[in-house]
């Protein structure tokens, strides 16, 4: 994966500051206790100019995560949307990846967050493909499970959850795979380290329910909406591991991963190892809307005034 490319500005608590000045004290609460929430958002090049995909929904999820962790951001959805647009336009970088992050900063040290201030930053930068494998990714079932529902809240997109994700992803990489798939505490399929998972089996599109410790992904919701709109049968349910091996198609979804077909799981090929028709159809519709090549019939795009360059690849 390519190194992070800096831009000119980062938005911090209501104002733009130079990239290099966006620094955190080493004794900040977040560094010791993982007290952060964040979002990952894509801005695409479209024929009508640059546009951010489902920005309002991402900002609502950021506020939802903050509420779960009792972090008062003191911003409305509309204010957060405006802050993201301001940042992207100031940096004049599109297409790009956008990273809003809120965390407990420098103040008191201790597990109880106490009176630590809430810091809110928004950055954006070029970023390419997340899960490598244009013809399909080779993945494995991880030995690491997702958090039990009474330990850490999976519906919050929190930095602490991604310590679990790091273990899944590192294990997969060490063993020669592009990504790992985690099971939930009951042994059912949950999700990838940073992606939701979809399975096509006998004409139905299946995905794990929110009760299987999955993040309520914005891309996941988009795929479900598109599939239903296109007349594809959709079921959210618990998925046994072995169903993955006999599936007709399997793919990841996520802001960074977009729609990534899976070629094999535990070195067992998914059918002929090629992206299946439903995966291709959903990917084409999803990216078609995101890039403005197909009508934005769900009002998912927020335009930004940035000269859009060609898409960045990793």
N, C-alpha and C positions, 0 to 999 in steps of 0.2 A: 504494500500500500504506500502511496506517495506521501512525503512529508507534508505537514500542515503548511499551507501558504498564508502568510499574513496579509491583512488588508490595512487600510488607513485608520479606521476608527472602530471602537467598540462602545456601545451604549451602556452607560452605568448610572443607575438610579436617576434617570431623567435627562441626562446630557451625554453628548458624544465626547469621548476622550481618545487620545492617540493610542493605538494598539499596544505599544510598549509600556504605557502607563497603567494598563489594566492588570494590576498585581494584587496579591493576597498575602497577608502576614502569615508567617509560618505557625503562629499560635492561634490561628482562626479555628473556630469550632468545627467547621466542615472538614478540615484536614485530619482531625483527630477522631471524629465520630461519624463521618460520612453524611452529614446533614445537608443534603442538597437535593433539589428537584430540577428537572430540565426538560427540554423539548428538542427534537430534531426535525427540521422543516426543509423542504426543497423549493427553490425558485428556478423555474424553467425558462428557456427561450421558447417563445411562441411566435407565430406569424404576425401577431398583433403587438409584439413587444414582450418584455419580461413579465412573468406573473408567478406569484407564490401559491403553492397548492395547499388548499384547506387551512389557511392561516387562522381563521376564526376558531375552527375546531381545535387546532393545536393550542391556541391561547386559552381556550376554555379548559382543556385538559391540564394545562399548567396550573390554573387556578384550582382545579379539582385536587391535584396533587398537593398543592399548598394547604388546602383545607384539611386534607387527611392528616398532614403532619403539623397542623396548627401553626402555619407560617402565614402571617398577614402581609400580603404583598402591597396593599394599598393602591392597587391599580385595577381598573375595569378591563373587560375583554377589549373594548374599543380602544382604550388607551394603550394596551399592550400591542394590539394590531398596528396602531399608528407608530409606536416605537420601533417595531420591526421594519415597517416600510421606511421610516426615517433612516435607519441604519443601512439598509440595502441601498437606498438611493444615495446616501452620503459616500458609501464605498464604491459605488459604480461598478459592482461586480455581479454579473449574471451571465449564465446560470450559476447557482451557488447553493451551498448548504448553510442553513441558519441555525445557530445554537443559542437559544435563550436559557439562562441558568440562574436559579435563585438559591441562596445558601445562607447559613448562619455564619456570620463573620467573626471579627475579633472583638472580644469582650471578656467573658468569663470562660473558665475551663472546667468542664465537668460534664457528665452524661446529660444531666438536665440542661436544656438549652438556655434557661434563665433569661437574662436580659441581653443576649447577644443580638446585634443588629442583623436585619435581613438585607442582604446585598443582592441586587438584581442586575445582571449583565446580559447583553445581546451582542453576539458576534456573527459575522458571516464570512465565508471563504469558499474558494473553489474546492470541489471534492468529487471524485469519480465513483466508479463502481465499487460496491462494498463487498459483496460475495463474488469471488472470481469463478468464471466458468460460463462462457457465453452459450456453449452447447448443453449446459447443465452442470450443476455442482455435485461433487462426490462428498457425501456427509456421513456422519456416524451417530449412533445413539450414545450419549454421554453417560459416564458413570456418575456424574453429578446430577442430582435432581433439582427441580425448582423448589423454591421455598414453600413450606406448608402454609396454608392460608391464615393460620393463627400465629404466624411468626412475623413476616414482613408483608405489607399490603402490595400485592402485585398490580393493582389498578393504579397505584401511584408510580409515576415514572421518576423514580428516586435513584440517586447516585449509588446508594448502598446496595440496591438490588443488583447492580452491575459488577459487584465483586463476585457474585455467583456466576454471572455471564462470563467474566474473565476466565474463571476456572474451566467452564465449558469450552470456550473458544481456544484457550491454550492447549488443553488436552487434545482437541481435535487437530490442531496444527501440528503438534508433536507427533501425532500418529499418521500424518500425511493426508488429512481431510481438510476441505475448505471450511467446514462448519460442523457444529454439533447440535443434536436435538436432545433436549432435556425431557425427562418424564416428570410427572407430578408426584406428590407424596404417596399416591395410591398406585403408582406404576403405569398410569395412563399418559398418553402423549400430551406434552405441554406446548413447547415452542422452541425455537432456536435461541442462541445466546442473545440475539438482538433483532429477531424477526418472528412474526407469527407464521404458522404452518397451515397449508391447505392440502387436502387429499381428494382426488377424484377416484371414486369407486362405483362401478356399475352405473354410470350416468349421473351420480349425485356428487355435489361438491360438499365435502365435509371439512369442518374446522373445530378445534377444541373449544368448549364453552369457557366462559370467563371463570367458572368454578375450578378449572384445571390450572390455576395460577398463571394465567396468561395476561399480558398487557392488553388493554383495550386499544389496539392499534388503530391509528387513523387510516392507514392503508388497508388494514384488515376490514374496517368498516366500509371503505370504498369498494373493495372487491365484493363484499357481500351485497352491497347496493347494486353494483353493476351486474352481478350474476343474476339476481332476482329480476332486474330490469330486462335482462336478455333471455329470460325464460329458463334459466338453469336451476335445477332443483338444489336447494341449499339446506343443510342440516348442521346445527351447532350441537355437538354431543361429546361424550367421552370417547376417546379413540384408543383402542388397544394397540400396543406396539406392533404386533404381528400384522395388523392391517396395512402398515406402511409397506411391507415387503410384497404384498399381493395387490397393491394399488395400481390403477391404470395411469395415474399421474400424481406427482407430488410437487409442490412449489412453496417457496418462502414468499412472504410479503412484508414490506416495511418501507419507511421513508428512504432510508439509505439503500436498502436492497431492491426497492421497487418490486418487480415480480421476477423472481429468480427460479427457474426450473431446477429440479433436483434429478440428477441422472442415476445416482445409486445411493443406497443406504446400507452401511456395514458391508460394502462391496457386493451387495445384491442389486443387480440392475433393476430399475423401474421400467417394466415392459422392455422395449427395445433400446432404452437409454436416451431416446430423443424427446424433446419437449412435446407434450401431447396437445391435441387440438383445443381443449378447453383452456389450458394454460396459455397457449398462444393467443386465443381469442380474447381472454381477459387482459392479458398484457398489452395487446394492441389497443384495446378500448381505454384502459387506464392511462397509458402513455399518450394515446391520441388526445384525450381530454387535457392531460397535464401540459402537453406541448402545443395546444391550440389547434391541432390538426382535425379534431372532431369537436362538435358543438359542446359548450360547457353547460349542459342541460341541468346540472345540479347546482350551478353557481358555486363551484369549488375554487375558482381562480380569483386572486387579488392582484390587479395590475400594479406594477411599479415602474417609475420613470427612470429606467436604466437601459443604456444601449446594450442589447444582449449579444454576446459573442457566441462562437460555436461552443457546444457542450464540452466540458472538461472530462477527460478520461483518465483513469488511474494508470 
